[in-house]
Amino acid sequence: MYLWEIFLNQILKGSKQGIVMFNFSGRQTCIDHIKNTFILVLTPADPTVKDLIGGFTALHYAAMHGRARIARLMLESEYRSDIINAKSNDGWTPLHVAAHYGRDSFVRLLLEFKAEVDPLSDKGTTPLQLAIIRERSSCVKILLDHNA
C-alpha cells in the first residue's frame, strides 16, 4: 500500500486531519523528497465533492485512471451510497467512466459494491452501450454477466 493510500484511508475513516500526496513525477516519492510532490491537507475529506469542470467526483477520476485500490477505500467508507452512483454534469456515473475507458477490474469492483448496472446518462447511454461503442469486450462481458 502506498503512503498516500494510507493517508486517504485515515481521512475516510473520520480523521480530523490527513495528508494526501499527489505525485506528478510518475513514481512514488518519499515524503522527504517533496520536490516533485504536492501535499494537500484536507480537514476533513469529502469524496462527494465534484470538480468544477465536469462534475466528477474522486471516484469518477479513480475509474478513469483505473485506481481500484483507492476506489475500494472510498467504497468501504461511509460515503459509499453518496458516490457509487454519483452523476457528473453529463449524467455519467463512475461505471460509465470505467466502461468507457475499458477498466474491467474497476467495473467488477463497482458492481461488487452494488453500483446500478444500467444508469442512463443525460444522452440516454448506459455503461454497456459505451463499452460496446469503444469495443471494450471484457467490460461488455462483465456487464452482460450482471444483467445489463
SEROLO-116074 format. One record per residue (C-alpha): residue number from 1; residue in three letters; x, y, z. Coordinates in pm, 1 decimal. Layout:
BEGIN
<rec num="NUM" residu="ALA" X="X" Y="Y" Z="Z"/>
...
END
This chain:
BEGIN
<rec num="1" residu="MET" X="0.0" Y="0.0" Z="0.0"/>
<rec num="2" residu="TYR" X="132.5" Y="342.6" Z="-95.8"/>
<rec num="3" residu="LEU" X="176.0" Y="615.1" Z="162.4"/>
<rec num="4" residu="TRP" X="-93.8" Y="832.2" Z="1.9"/>
<rec num="5" residu="GLU" X="-339.7" Y="541.7" Z="24.2"/>
<rec num="6" residu="ILE" X="-273.3" Y="506.5" Z="397.7"/>
<rec num="7" residu="PHE" X="-334.8" Y="878.9" Z="447.5"/>
<rec num="8" residu="LEU" X="-653.5" Y="871.2" Z="241.4"/>
<rec num="9" residu="ASN" X="-774.0" Y="569.2" Z="437.9"/>
<rec num="10" residu="GLN" X="-721.9" Y="764.6" Z="761.7"/>
<rec num="11" residu="ILE" X="-912.0" Y="1060.7" Z="621.1"/>
<rec num="12" residu="LEU" X="-1207.0" Y="849.9" Z="507.5"/>
<rec num="13" residu="LYS" X="-1225.1" Y="680.3" Z="846.3"/>
<rec num="14" residu="GLY" X="-1301.0" Y="1013.7" Z="1009.9"/>
<rec num="15" residu="SER" X="-960.4" Y="1154.1" Z="1097.9"/>
<rec num="16" residu="LYS" X="-979.8" Y="1527.6" Z="1171.8"/>
<rec num="17" residu="GLN" X="-672.9" Y="1591.3" Z="959.6"/>
<rec num="18" residu="GLY" X="-496.5" Y="1397.2" Z="694.1"/>
<rec num="19" residu="ILE" X="-247.3" Y="1437.1" Z="419.4"/>
<rec num="20" residu="VAL" X="-289.9" Y="1309.8" Z="67.4"/>
<rec num="21" residu="MET" X="18.0" Y="1309.1" Z="-152.4"/>
<rec num="22" residu="PHE" X="-32.0" Y="1378.6" Z="-521.4"/>
<rec num="23" residu="ASN" X="279.8" Y="1273.3" Z="-706.0"/>
<rec num="24" residu="PHE" X="325.1" Y="1417.8" Z="-1053.4"/>
<rec num="25" residu="SER" X="671.3" Y="1273.4" Z="-1111.2"/>
<rec num="26" residu="GLY" X="532.0" Y="935.4" Z="-1220.7"/>
<rec num="27" residu="ARG" X="668.9" Y="733.0" Z="-929.9"/>
<rec num="28" residu="GLN" X="619.4" Y="704.1" Z="-555.3"/>
<rec num="29" residu="THR" X="826.7" Y="962.9" Z="-375.9"/>
<rec num="30" residu="CYS" X="935.9" Y="958.2" Z="-14.3"/>
<rec num="31" residu="ILE" X="786.2" Y="1241.9" Z="189.1"/>
<rec num="32" residu="ASP" X="1139.9" Y="1376.8" Z="240.3"/>
<rec num="33" residu="HIS" X="1167.1" Y="1442.0" Z="-133.6"/>
<rec num="34" residu="ILE" X="882.7" Y="1684.0" Z="-180.0"/>
<rec num="35" residu="LYS" X="1045.2" Y="1841.2" Z="-486.1"/>
<rec num="36" residu="ASN" X="805.4" Y="1667.8" Z="-729.4"/>
<rec num="37" residu="THR" X="517.1" Y="1620.9" Z="-488.9"/>
<rec num="38" residu="PHE" X="232.8" Y="1845.7" Z="-383.7"/>
<rec num="39" residu="ILE" X="83.7" Y="1792.4" Z="-40.9"/>
<rec num="40" residu="LEU" X="-276.7" Y="1878.3" Z="15.2"/>
<rec num="41" residu="VAL" X="-408.9" Y="1898.9" Z="369.0"/>
<rec num="42" residu="LEU" X="-776.2" Y="1811.2" Z="393.6"/>
<rec num="43" residu="THR" X="-983.7" Y="1884.1" Z="701.6"/>
<rec num="44" residu="PRO" X="-1198.4" Y="1670.6" Z="675.8"/>
<rec num="45" residu="ALA" X="-1201.0" Y="1498.8" Z="336.2"/>
<rec num="46" residu="ASP" X="-1527.0" Y="1469.9" Z="147.2"/>
<rec num="47" residu="PRO" X="-1521.9" Y="1232.5" Z="-153.5"/>
<rec num="48" residu="THR" X="-1867.2" Y="1354.8" Z="-258.2"/>
<rec num="49" residu="VAL" X="-1723.5" Y="1688.7" Z="-374.0"/>
<rec num="50" residu="LYS" X="-1748.4" Y="1737.5" Z="-750.8"/>
<rec num="51" residu="ASP" X="-1499.0" Y="1923.0" Z="-965.1"/>
<rec num="52" residu="LEU" X="-1599.1" Y="2245.0" Z="-1139.8"/>
<rec num="53" residu="ILE" X="-1516.9" Y="2124.3" Z="-1490.3"/>
<rec num="54" residu="GLY" X="-1732.3" Y="1816.7" Z="-1548.0"/>
<rec num="55" residu="GLY" X="-1884.1" Y="1744.5" Z="-1209.3"/>
<rec num="56" residu="PHE" X="-1661.8" Y="1441.1" Z="-1149.8"/>
<rec num="57" residu="THR" X="-1605.9" Y="1305.2" Z="-800.6"/>
<rec num="58" residu="ALA" X="-1285.3" Y="1139.3" Z="-682.4"/>
<rec num="59" residu="LEU" X="-1446.0" Y="803.7" Z="-769.1"/>
<rec num="60" residu="HIS" X="-1502.4" Y="916.7" Z="-1130.0"/>
<rec num="61" residu="TYR" X="-1133.2" Y="1004.9" Z="-1157.4"/>
<rec num="62" residu="ALA" X="-1029.7" Y="678.4" Z="-993.6"/>
<rec num="63" residu="ALA" X="-1242.7" Y="498.3" Z="-1255.3"/>
<rec num="64" residu="MET" X="-1084.6" Y="697.7" Z="-1536.9"/>
<rec num="65" residu="HIS" X="-733.8" Y="604.1" Z="-1426.1"/>
<rec num="66" residu="GLY" X="-808.2" Y="250.8" Z="-1305.9"/>
<rec num="67" residu="ARG" X="-717.5" Y="317.6" Z="-941.8"/>
<rec num="68" residu="ALA" X="-909.0" Y="28.7" Z="-789.5"/>
<rec num="69" residu="ARG" X="-726.6" Y="27.8" Z="-455.1"/>
<rec num="70" residu="ILE" X="-813.0" Y="387.1" Z="-378.1"/>
<rec num="71" residu="ALA" X="-1167.6" Y="328.6" Z="-502.7"/>
<rec num="72" residu="ARG" X="-1204.9" Y="35.0" Z="-265.5"/>
<rec num="73" residu="LEU" X="-1108.1" Y="263.2" Z="24.3"/>
<rec num="74" residu="MET" X="-1375.5" Y="512.0" Z="-79.8"/>
<rec num="75" residu="LEU" X="-1637.2" Y="240.6" Z="-133.6"/>
<rec num="76" residu="GLU" X="-1567.0" Y="88.0" Z="207.4"/>
<rec num="77" residu="SER" X="-1627.9" Y="425.2" Z="372.3"/>
<rec num="78" residu="GLU" X="-1949.6" Y="577.9" Z="498.0"/>
<rec num="79" residu="TYR" X="-1971.9" Y="774.4" Z="171.8"/>
<rec num="80" residu="ARG" X="-2041.9" Y="469.1" Z="-46.7"/>
<rec num="81" residu="SER" X="-2409.6" Y="542.4" Z="-106.0"/>
<rec num="82" residu="ASP" X="-2329.6" Y="905.5" Z="-195.7"/>
<rec num="83" residu="ILE" X="-2055.7" Y="830.9" Z="-450.5"/>
<rec num="84" residu="ILE" X="-2115.8" Y="490.6" Z="-610.5"/>
<rec num="85" residu="ASN" X="-2385.4" Y="619.2" Z="-848.3"/>
<rec num="86" residu="ALA" X="-2291.6" Y="989.5" Z="-840.2"/>
<rec num="87" residu="LYS" X="-2364.8" Y="1160.7" Z="-1170.7"/>
<rec num="88" residu="SER" X="-2136.1" Y="1405.9" Z="-1346.9"/>
<rec num="89" residu="ASN" X="-2266.3" Y="1712.9" Z="-1528.2"/>
<rec num="90" residu="ASP" X="-2337.1" Y="1486.9" Z="-1829.0"/>
<rec num="91" residu="GLY" X="-2505.3" Y="1222.1" Z="-1616.4"/>
<rec num="92" residu="TRP" X="-2212.1" Y="979.2" Z="-1620.6"/>
<rec num="93" residu="THR" X="-2164.1" Y="757.8" Z="-1317.1"/>
<rec num="94" residu="PRO" X="-1827.4" Y="604.7" Z="-1221.8"/>
<rec num="95" residu="LEU" X="-1948.8" Y="288.7" Z="-1400.7"/>
<rec num="96" residu="HIS" X="-1994.0" Y="486.0" Z="-1725.0"/>
<rec num="97" residu="VAL" X="-1637.0" Y="613.6" Z="-1691.1"/>
<rec num="98" residu="ALA" X="-1490.1" Y="270.9" Z="-1612.3"/>
<rec num="99" residu="ALA" X="-1673.6" Y="109.2" Z="-1904.6"/>
<rec num="100" residu="HIS" X="-1573.0" Y="389.0" Z="-2142.9"/>
<rec num="101" residu="TYR" X="-1204.4" Y="351.2" Z="-2054.4"/>
<rec num="102" residu="GLY" X="-1214.8" Y="-30.2" Z="-2050.1"/>
<rec num="103" residu="ARG" X="-1126.1" Y="-64.1" Z="-1681.4"/>
<rec num="104" residu="ASP" X="-1265.2" Y="-415.7" Z="-1639.2"/>
<rec num="105" residu="SER" X="-1135.6" Y="-469.0" Z="-1285.1"/>
<rec num="106" residu="PHE" X="-1290.2" Y="-136.1" Z="-1188.6"/>
<rec num="107" residu="VAL" X="-1622.3" Y="-233.6" Z="-1346.5"/>
<rec num="108" residu="ARG" X="-1613.4" Y="-554.0" Z="-1138.4"/>
<rec num="109" residu="LEU" X="-1533.6" Y="-356.7" Z="-822.7"/>
<rec num="110" residu="LEU" X="-1823.1" Y="-115.4" Z="-873.5"/>
<rec num="111" residu="LEU" X="-2064.4" Y="-399.6" Z="-939.9"/>
<rec num="112" residu="GLU" X="-1932.4" Y="-587.0" Z="-634.4"/>
<rec num="113" residu="PHE" X="-2029.7" Y="-281.7" Z="-427.7"/>
<rec num="114" residu="LYS" X="-2376.4" Y="-281.1" Z="-592.3"/>
<rec num="115" residu="ALA" X="-2343.7" Y="5.7" Z="-838.1"/>
<rec num="116" residu="GLU" X="-2651.2" Y="46.9" Z="-1054.8"/>
<rec num="117" residu="VAL" X="-2576.6" Y="-163.2" Z="-1366.0"/>
<rec num="118" residu="ASP" X="-2784.0" Y="33.2" Z="-1623.2"/>
<rec num="119" residu="PRO" X="-2784.5" Y="401.7" Z="-1527.0"/>
<rec num="120" residu="LEU" X="-2874.5" Y="640.2" Z="-1807.7"/>
<rec num="121" residu="SER" X="-2658.7" Y="940.5" Z="-1889.0"/>
<rec num="122" residu="ASP" X="-2818.3" Y="1268.4" Z="-1992.7"/>
<rec num="123" residu="LYS" X="-2788.6" Y="1149.6" Z="-2355.1"/>
<rec num="124" residu="GLY" X="-2954.5" Y="818.8" Z="-2271.1"/>
<rec num="125" residu="THR" X="-2643.4" Y="599.0" Z="-2286.2"/>
<rec num="126" residu="THR" X="-2566.1" Y="315.0" Z="-2046.2"/>
<rec num="127" residu="PRO" X="-2224.3" Y="182.4" Z="-1943.8"/>
<rec num="128" residu="LEU" X="-2290.6" Y="-123.8" Z="-2162.2"/>
<rec num="129" residu="GLN" X="-2352.2" Y="93.3" Z="-2468.2"/>
<rec num="130" residu="LEU" X="-2030.8" Y="288.1" Z="-2403.2"/>
<rec num="131" residu="ALA" X="-1832.8" Y="-35.8" Z="-2367.1"/>
<rec num="132" residu="ILE" X="-1977.9" Y="-163.2" Z="-2696.4"/>
<rec num="133" residu="ILE" X="-1908.2" Y="164.4" Z="-2881.1"/>
<rec num="134" residu="ARG" X="-1549.5" Y="171.7" Z="-2751.4"/>
<rec num="135" residu="GLU" X="-1503.2" Y="-202.6" Z="-2824.8"/>
<rec num="136" residu="ARG" X="-1422.5" Y="-289.0" Z="-2462.6"/>
<rec num="137" residu="SER" X="-1515.3" Y="-656.1" Z="-2495.3"/>
<rec num="138" residu="SER" X="-1409.3" Y="-760.6" Z="-2144.2"/>
<rec num="139" residu="CYS" X="-1624.6" Y="-484.1" Z="-1992.8"/>
<rec num="140" residu="VAL" X="-1914.9" Y="-582.1" Z="-2219.5"/>
<rec num="141" residu="LYS" X="-1892.2" Y="-941.4" Z="-2092.7"/>
<rec num="142" residu="ILE" X="-1878.4" Y="-834.3" Z="-1727.3"/>
<rec num="143" residu="LEU" X="-2176.9" Y="-601.7" Z="-1767.9"/>
<rec num="144" residu="LEU" X="-2379.7" Y="-868.1" Z="-1950.9"/>
<rec num="145" residu="ASP" X="-2292.0" Y="-1118.7" Z="-1676.2"/>
<rec num="146" residu="HIS" X="-2451.4" Y="-870.6" Z="-1434.2"/>
<rec num="147" residu="ASN" X="-2771.8" Y="-846.8" Z="-1640.9"/>
<rec num="148" residu="ALA" X="-2701.3" Y="-515.3" Z="-1812.9"/>
END
